[in-house]
Amino acid sequence: MPQSNRRPASVRELNDGYVGVWVAFEHKDQAKAIPGARWDSGLKCWRVPTQLRADADRLVDRLNGSVDGLLESALETMFSRIPPTLREATFKALVKCWHPDAGGDTRAAQALNQTWARLR
């Protein structure tokens, strides 16, 4: 969670095939871990290829305390650890529970769908 005297982490399109990722110094290793990330000393940000914007957005969401970002990260971890033969059945079971029409949470259902779409 960001401290009150600190700017939140952010991502911005640089219009040259990269996005800029601004994070606090203590989070530099997490930004550096995004494939293709390079430090831009002029802009004081990490340059990440535009194709990996989703990775940058997830990092920023997580650093800023976004519940959706944390949920997507947890779902991604869960799906990667269960046997491939059970992944689709697990997804379908969660959809039934989390769908808003069944009394579930809209944001959780959206995070589930976004994670599943990314993993397929």
ABEGO torsion letter per residue (X at the ends): XBBAABBBBBBBBAGAGBBBBBBBAAAAAAAAABBGBBBBAAAGBBBBBAAAAAAAAAAAAAAAGBAAAAAAAAAAAAAAABBAAAAAAAAAAAAAAABAAAGBBAAAAAAAAAAAAAAX
